[in-house]
């Protein structure tokens, strides 16, 4: 299974990505997690992306794509993967399309977690209090929402046209959303 999970900041991508990846026994690959780990460890990549991420902006496409290409080349991703937080721009979409086409592969489904914008901000502010992520302060959250709406939300149309999009209502408890999502993906993939 080759899957993507998309959603605005705070939609619950990371949480639900683990469940989805476990269900289909594929690695969950989060570009946000990869960047944060590099920042934490002070690697050259971490140094490069720290300020960008803390400002709520996107890391440049070429750099992000290089990271993803390296990660997808690892053995555990050979049989399938779940990408969480990639692609986020049309440039990244084209990169992924080419990457898969070169290998004679294609995506199976793109999950989109849909959550009301007011709920998103609430969740992110709660998460800020609990986890203390540097990009979870109010100004940065607002900027991340804008960047998402401008650059990433349009990608949903691309995947809808390809009949890959599985929209899932992301409000409710974590368990409710998980069951709803797993059912929807099962139905989508069974029907293909
Ligand atoms: P969220 O969806 O809550 O914003 P993520 O962990 O997915 O959290 O991403 C955190 C940040 O990492 C993003 O705001 C962005 O700066 C950077 N980032 C993650 N994935 C990408 C990507 N595909 N392209 C560019 N920047 C990215």
py3Dmol code that shows the C-alpha trace and the ligand (Angstrom):
import py3Dmol

protein = """\
ATOM      1  CA  UNK A   1       0.000   0.000   0.000  1.00  0.00           C
ATOM      2  CA  UNK A   2       1.213   3.455  -0.898  1.00  0.00           C
ATOM      3  CA  UNK A   3      -0.696   6.056   0.996  1.00  0.00           C
ATOM      4  CA  UNK A   4      -0.689   9.745   1.777  1.00  0.00           C
ATOM      5  CA  UNK A   5      -2.325  11.474   4.696  1.00  0.00           C
ATOM      6  CA  UNK A   6      -3.123  15.155   4.416  1.00  0.00           C
ATOM      7  CA  UNK A   7      -4.779  17.715   6.629  1.00  0.00           C
ATOM      8  CA  UNK A   8      -4.354  21.220   7.961  1.00  0.00           C
ATOM      9  CA  UNK A   9      -2.048  21.773  10.943  1.00  0.00           C
ATOM     10  CA  UNK A  10      -3.846  20.292  13.951  1.00  0.00           C
ATOM     11  CA  UNK A  11      -6.045  17.963  11.892  1.00  0.00           C
ATOM     12  CA  UNK A  12      -4.505  14.935  13.593  1.00  0.00           C
ATOM     13  CA  UNK A  13      -2.355  13.619  10.762  1.00  0.00           C
ATOM     14  CA  UNK A  14       0.443  12.330  12.957  1.00  0.00           C
ATOM     15  CA  UNK A  15      -1.887  10.578  15.397  1.00  0.00           C
ATOM     16  CA  UNK A  16      -3.929   8.859  12.713  1.00  0.00           C
ATOM     17  CA  UNK A  17      -0.894   8.135  10.522  1.00  0.00           C
ATOM     18  CA  UNK A  18       0.373   5.588  13.064  1.00  0.00           C
ATOM     19  CA  UNK A  19      -2.932   3.688  12.998  1.00  0.00           C
ATOM     20  CA  UNK A  20      -3.125   3.724   9.224  1.00  0.00           C
ATOM     21  CA  UNK A  21       0.471   2.569   8.820  1.00  0.00           C
ATOM     22  CA  UNK A  22      -0.038  -0.219  11.368  1.00  0.00           C
ATOM     23  CA  UNK A  23      -3.169  -1.421   9.590  1.00  0.00           C
ATOM     24  CA  UNK A  24      -1.336  -1.876   6.293  1.00  0.00           C
ATOM     25  CA  UNK A  25       2.027  -2.754   7.812  1.00  0.00           C
ATOM     26  CA  UNK A  26       3.950   0.048   6.112  1.00  0.00           C
ATOM     27  CA  UNK A  27       6.290   2.651   7.627  1.00  0.00           C
ATOM     28  CA  UNK A  28       4.775   6.045   8.474  1.00  0.00           C
ATOM     29  CA  UNK A  29       7.116   8.694   7.136  1.00  0.00           C
ATOM     30  CA  UNK A  30       6.576  12.196   8.510  1.00  0.00           C
ATOM     31  CA  UNK A  31       8.640  14.992   6.997  1.00  0.00           C
ATOM     32  CA  UNK A  32       7.803  17.156  10.038  1.00  0.00           C
ATOM     33  CA  UNK A  33       9.186  14.460  12.369  1.00  0.00           C
ATOM     34  CA  UNK A  34      12.333  14.086  10.255  1.00  0.00           C
ATOM     35  CA  UNK A  35      12.929  17.847  10.356  1.00  0.00           C
ATOM     36  CA  UNK A  36      12.259  18.052  14.113  1.00  0.00           C
ATOM     37  CA  UNK A  37      14.644  15.175  14.832  1.00  0.00           C
ATOM     38  CA  UNK A  38      17.350  16.940  12.820  1.00  0.00           C
ATOM     39  CA  UNK A  39      16.741  20.216  14.645  1.00  0.00           C
ATOM     40  CA  UNK A  40      16.930  18.461  17.986  1.00  0.00           C
ATOM     41  CA  UNK A  41      20.209  16.758  17.067  1.00  0.00           C
ATOM     42  CA  UNK A  42      21.702  19.918  15.600  1.00  0.00           C
ATOM     43  CA  UNK A  43      22.533  18.289  12.244  1.00  0.00           C
ATOM     44  CA  UNK A  44      23.438  20.485   9.229  1.00  0.00           C
ATOM     45  CA  UNK A  45      19.907  19.872   7.887  1.00  0.00           C
ATOM     46  CA  UNK A  46      18.441  20.855  11.262  1.00  0.00           C
ATOM     47  CA  UNK A  47      20.433  24.068  11.312  1.00  0.00           C
ATOM     48  CA  UNK A  48      19.202  24.897   7.797  1.00  0.00           C
ATOM     49  CA  UNK A  49      15.495  24.372   8.512  1.00  0.00           C
ATOM     50  CA  UNK A  50      15.088  25.532  12.115  1.00  0.00           C
ATOM     51  CA  UNK A  51      14.210  29.153  11.447  1.00  0.00           C
ATOM     52  CA  UNK A  52      11.992  28.342   8.498  1.00  0.00           C
ATOM     53  CA  UNK A  53       9.903  25.903  10.517  1.00  0.00           C
ATOM     54  CA  UNK A  54       9.701  28.145  13.560  1.00  0.00           C
ATOM     55  CA  UNK A  55       8.344  30.903  11.314  1.00  0.00           C
ATOM     56  CA  UNK A  56       5.614  28.577  10.013  1.00  0.00           C
ATOM     57  CA  UNK A  57       6.963  28.586   6.456  1.00  0.00           C
ATOM     58  CA  UNK A  58       7.646  25.593   4.235  1.00  0.00           C
ATOM     59  CA  UNK A  59      11.105  24.148   3.826  1.00  0.00           C
ATOM     60  CA  UNK A  60      12.257  24.575   0.170  1.00  0.00           C
ATOM     61  CA  UNK A  61      10.919  21.904  -2.184  1.00  0.00           C
ATOM     62  CA  UNK A  62      14.248  20.579  -3.454  1.00  0.00           C
ATOM     63  CA  UNK A  63      15.559  20.061   0.039  1.00  0.00           C
ATOM     64  CA  UNK A  64      12.367  18.359   1.226  1.00  0.00           C
ATOM     65  CA  UNK A  65      12.251  16.166  -1.874  1.00  0.00           C
ATOM     66  CA  UNK A  66      15.836  15.031  -1.352  1.00  0.00           C
ATOM     67  CA  UNK A  67      14.989  13.975   2.209  1.00  0.00           C
ATOM     68  CA  UNK A  68      11.932  12.048   1.016  1.00  0.00           C
ATOM     69  CA  UNK A  69      13.817  10.353  -1.837  1.00  0.00           C
ATOM     70  CA  UNK A  70      16.473   9.156   0.633  1.00  0.00           C
ATOM     71  CA  UNK A  71      13.859   7.881   3.039  1.00  0.00           C
ATOM     72  CA  UNK A  72      11.854   6.060   0.351  1.00  0.00           C
ATOM     73  CA  UNK A  73      15.053   4.361  -0.819  1.00  0.00           C
ATOM     74  CA  UNK A  74      15.400   2.567   2.530  1.00  0.00           C
ATOM     75  CA  UNK A  75      14.496  -1.133   2.622  1.00  0.00           C
ATOM     76  CA  UNK A  76      11.463  -0.833   4.867  1.00  0.00           C
ATOM     77  CA  UNK A  77       9.694   1.373   2.312  1.00  0.00           C
ATOM     78  CA  UNK A  78      10.184  -1.028  -0.594  1.00  0.00           C
ATOM     79  CA  UNK A  79       6.786  -2.690  -0.172  1.00  0.00           C
ATOM     80  CA  UNK A  80       4.801   0.442   0.566  1.00  0.00           C
ATOM     81  CA  UNK A  81       4.655   3.515   2.765  1.00  0.00           C
ATOM     82  CA  UNK A  82       2.489   6.152   4.297  1.00  0.00           C
ATOM     83  CA  UNK A  83       3.673   9.704   3.770  1.00  0.00           C
ATOM     84  CA  UNK A  84       2.503  12.162   6.426  1.00  0.00           C
ATOM     85  CA  UNK A  85       3.044  15.814   5.531  1.00  0.00           C
ATOM     86  CA  UNK A  86       4.369  15.222   2.033  1.00  0.00           C
ATOM     87  CA  UNK A  87       3.621  16.393  -0.608  1.00  0.00           C
ATOM     88  CA  UNK A  88       2.653  19.895   0.476  1.00  0.00           C
ATOM     89  CA  UNK A  89       3.182  21.847  -2.765  1.00  0.00           C
ATOM     90  CA  UNK A  90       2.418  21.189  -6.420  1.00  0.00           C
ATOM     91  CA  UNK A  91       6.177  20.914  -7.024  1.00  0.00           C
ATOM     92  CA  UNK A  92       6.339  18.095  -4.483  1.00  0.00           C
ATOM     93  CA  UNK A  93       3.295  16.433  -6.082  1.00  0.00           C
ATOM     94  CA  UNK A  94       5.078  16.337  -9.433  1.00  0.00           C
ATOM     95  CA  UNK A  95       8.214  15.025  -7.781  1.00  0.00           C
ATOM     96  CA  UNK A  96       6.281  12.171  -6.159  1.00  0.00           C
ATOM     97  CA  UNK A  97       4.347  11.384  -9.353  1.00  0.00           C
ATOM     98  CA  UNK A  98       7.645  11.112 -11.241  1.00  0.00           C
ATOM     99  CA  UNK A  99       9.328   9.120  -8.506  1.00  0.00           C
ATOM    100  CA  UNK A 100       6.517   6.540  -8.564  1.00  0.00           C
ATOM    101  CA  UNK A 101       6.149   6.485 -12.350  1.00  0.00           C
ATOM    102  CA  UNK A 102       9.889   5.780 -12.727  1.00  0.00           C
ATOM    103  CA  UNK A 103       9.319   2.638 -10.684  1.00  0.00           C
ATOM    104  CA  UNK A 104       6.062   1.615 -12.353  1.00  0.00           C
ATOM    105  CA  UNK A 105       4.191   2.316  -9.126  1.00  0.00           C
ATOM    106  CA  UNK A 106       1.219   4.400  -8.129  1.00  0.00           C
ATOM    107  CA  UNK A 107      -0.571   5.594  -5.021  1.00  0.00           C
ATOM    108  CA  UNK A 108      -3.475   3.618  -3.590  1.00  0.00           C
ATOM    109  CA  UNK A 109      -5.216   6.331  -1.577  1.00  0.00           C
ATOM    110  CA  UNK A 110      -4.854   9.857  -0.244  1.00  0.00           C
ATOM    111  CA  UNK A 111      -6.553  10.394   3.099  1.00  0.00           C
ATOM    112  CA  UNK A 112      -7.669  13.931   3.852  1.00  0.00           C
ATOM    113  CA  UNK A 113      -8.624  14.690   7.450  1.00  0.00           C
ATOM    114  CA  UNK A 114     -11.211  17.443   7.436  1.00  0.00           C
ATOM    115  CA  UNK A 115     -11.558  19.598  10.566  1.00  0.00           C
ATOM    116  CA  UNK A 116     -13.264  22.941  11.189  1.00  0.00           C
ATOM    117  CA  UNK A 117     -10.681  25.788  11.317  1.00  0.00           C
ATOM    118  CA  UNK A 118     -11.786  26.980  14.793  1.00  0.00           C
ATOM    119  CA  UNK A 119     -11.270  23.497  16.181  1.00  0.00           C
ATOM    120  CA  UNK A 120      -7.806  23.371  14.577  1.00  0.00           C
ATOM    121  CA  UNK A 121      -6.598  26.500  16.338  1.00  0.00           C
ATOM    122  CA  UNK A 122      -7.941  25.234  19.680  1.00  0.00           C
ATOM    123  CA  UNK A 123      -6.151  21.928  19.258  1.00  0.00           C
ATOM    124  CA  UNK A 124      -2.860  23.565  18.319  1.00  0.00           C
ATOM    125  CA  UNK A 125      -2.963  25.895  21.287  1.00  0.00           C
ATOM    126  CA  UNK A 126      -3.681  22.898  23.549  1.00  0.00           C
ATOM    127  CA  UNK A 127      -0.802  21.011  21.974  1.00  0.00           C
ATOM    128  CA  UNK A 128       1.450  24.021  22.545  1.00  0.00           C
ATOM    129  CA  UNK A 129       0.681  23.837  26.266  1.00  0.00           C
ATOM    130  CA  UNK A 130       1.308  20.079  26.387  1.00  0.00           C
ATOM    131  CA  UNK A 131       4.206  19.452  23.990  1.00  0.00           C
ATOM    132  CA  UNK A 132       5.815  22.857  23.726  1.00  0.00           C
ATOM    133  CA  UNK A 133       6.528  22.623  19.998  1.00  0.00           C
ATOM    134  CA  UNK A 134       8.304  25.800  18.900  1.00  0.00           C
ATOM    135  CA  UNK A 135       5.956  26.284  15.931  1.00  0.00           C
ATOM    136  CA  UNK A 136       2.777  26.025  18.033  1.00  0.00           C
ATOM    137  CA  UNK A 137       2.520  29.663  19.116  1.00  0.00           C
ATOM    138  CA  UNK A 138      -0.389  31.813  17.984  1.00  0.00           C
ATOM    139  CA  UNK A 139       1.354  33.846  15.255  1.00  0.00           C
ATOM    140  CA  UNK A 140       3.058  30.841  13.748  1.00  0.00           C
ATOM    141  CA  UNK A 141      -0.150  28.820  13.861  1.00  0.00           C
ATOM    142  CA  UNK A 142      -1.931  31.554  11.910  1.00  0.00           C
ATOM    143  CA  UNK A 143       0.874  31.601   9.346  1.00  0.00           C
ATOM    144  CA  UNK A 144       0.861  27.796   9.011  1.00  0.00           C
ATOM    145  CA  UNK A 145      -2.894  27.868   8.372  1.00  0.00           C
ATOM    146  CA  UNK A 146      -2.433  30.485   5.629  1.00  0.00           C
ATOM    147  CA  UNK A 147       0.391  28.584   3.994  1.00  0.00           C
ATOM    148  CA  UNK A 148      -1.645  25.384   4.147  1.00  0.00           C
ATOM    149  CA  UNK A 149      -4.706  27.034   2.589  1.00  0.00           C
ATOM    150  CA  UNK A 150      -2.650  28.678  -0.151  1.00  0.00           C
ATOM    151  CA  UNK A 151      -0.177  25.948  -1.051  1.00  0.00           C
ATOM    152  CA  UNK A 152      -1.464  22.601   0.164  1.00  0.00           C
ATOM    153  CA  UNK A 153      -5.283  22.605   0.125  1.00  0.00           C
ATOM    154  CA  UNK A 154      -5.269  22.902  -3.708  1.00  0.00           C
ATOM    155  CA  UNK A 155      -3.456  19.559  -3.941  1.00  0.00           C
ATOM    156  CA  UNK A 156      -6.650  17.857  -2.813  1.00  0.00           C
ATOM    157  CA  UNK A 157      -8.218  18.652  -6.211  1.00  0.00           C
ATOM    158  CA  UNK A 158      -5.324  16.965  -7.952  1.00  0.00           C
ATOM    159  CA  UNK A 159      -5.882  13.742  -6.034  1.00  0.00           C
ATOM    160  CA  UNK A 160      -9.633  14.000  -6.320  1.00  0.00           C
ATOM    161  CA  UNK A 161      -9.318  14.079 -10.108  1.00  0.00           C
ATOM    162  CA  UNK A 162      -7.216  10.922  -9.928  1.00  0.00           C
ATOM    163  CA  UNK A 163      -9.949   9.288  -7.823  1.00  0.00           C
ATOM    164  CA  UNK A 164      -7.513   8.773  -4.953  1.00  0.00           C
ATOM    165  CA  UNK A 165      -9.034  11.101  -2.389  1.00  0.00           C
ATOM    166  CA  UNK A 166     -10.640   9.667   0.740  1.00  0.00           C
ATOM    167  CA  UNK A 167     -12.097  12.490   2.820  1.00  0.00           C
ATOM    168  CA  UNK A 168     -12.547  11.718   6.495  1.00  0.00           C
ATOM    169  CA  UNK A 169     -14.303  13.891   9.046  1.00  0.00           C
ATOM    170  CA  UNK A 170     -11.605  14.508  11.657  1.00  0.00           C
ATOM    171  CA  UNK A 171     -13.712  15.635  14.629  1.00  0.00           C
ATOM    172  CA  UNK A 172     -14.612  13.311  17.487  1.00  0.00           C
ATOM    173  CA  UNK A 173     -12.373  11.207  19.677  1.00  0.00           C
ATOM    174  CA  UNK A 174      -9.100   9.791  18.360  1.00  0.00           C
ATOM    175  CA  UNK A 175     -10.678   6.301  18.360  1.00  0.00           C
ATOM    176  CA  UNK A 176     -13.772   7.456  16.478  1.00  0.00           C
ATOM    177  CA  UNK A 177     -11.718   9.193  13.813  1.00  0.00           C
ATOM    178  CA  UNK A 178      -9.446   6.155  13.493  1.00  0.00           C
ATOM    179  CA  UNK A 179     -12.351   3.742  12.923  1.00  0.00           C
ATOM    180  CA  UNK A 180     -13.998   6.127  10.468  1.00  0.00           C
ATOM    181  CA  UNK A 181     -10.732   6.525   8.568  1.00  0.00           C
ATOM    182  CA  UNK A 182      -9.858   2.818   8.443  1.00  0.00           C
ATOM    183  CA  UNK A 183     -13.363   1.947   7.203  1.00  0.00           C
ATOM    184  CA  UNK A 184     -13.211   4.638   4.548  1.00  0.00           C
ATOM    185  CA  UNK A 185      -9.793   3.538   3.275  1.00  0.00           C
ATOM    186  CA  UNK A 186     -10.862  -0.129   3.221  1.00  0.00           C
ATOM    187  CA  UNK A 187     -13.949   0.765   1.217  1.00  0.00           C
ATOM    188  CA  UNK A 188     -11.979   2.934  -1.177  1.00  0.00           C
ATOM    189  CA  UNK A 189      -9.265   0.390  -1.856  1.00  0.00           C
ATOM    190  CA  UNK A 190     -11.726  -2.519  -2.116  1.00  0.00           C
ATOM    191  CA  UNK A 191     -13.691  -0.613  -4.750  1.00  0.00           C
ATOM    192  CA  UNK A 192     -10.653   0.020  -6.963  1.00  0.00           C
TER     193      UNK A 192
END
"""
ligand_1 = """\
27
LIG
P 1.744 20.410 10.984
O 0.985 19.686 9.924
O 1.056 20.416 12.295
O 2.156 21.775 10.554
P 4.215 18.826 10.509
O 4.956 18.105 11.550
O 3.618 18.022 9.408
O 3.096 19.640 11.310
O 5.161 19.943 9.846
C 5.834 20.900 10.627
C 6.595 21.866 9.736
O 7.632 21.170 9.014
C 5.783 22.556 8.644
O 5.095 23.700 9.129
C 6.901 22.934 7.646
O 7.649 24.053 8.085
C 7.830 21.740 7.723
N 7.464 20.731 6.694
C 6.973 19.483 6.932
N 6.729 18.832 5.784
C 7.055 19.679 4.773
C 7.002 19.606 3.359
N 6.543 18.515 2.727
N 7.434 20.673 2.655
C 7.894 21.769 3.264
N 7.953 21.919 4.588
C 7.541 20.895 5.354
"""
view = py3Dmol.view(width=600, height=400)
view.addModel(protein, "pdb")
view.setStyle({"model": 0}, {"cartoon": {"style": "trace"}})
view.addModel(ligand_1, "xyz")
view.setStyle({"model": 1}, {"stick": {}})
view.zoomTo()
view.show()
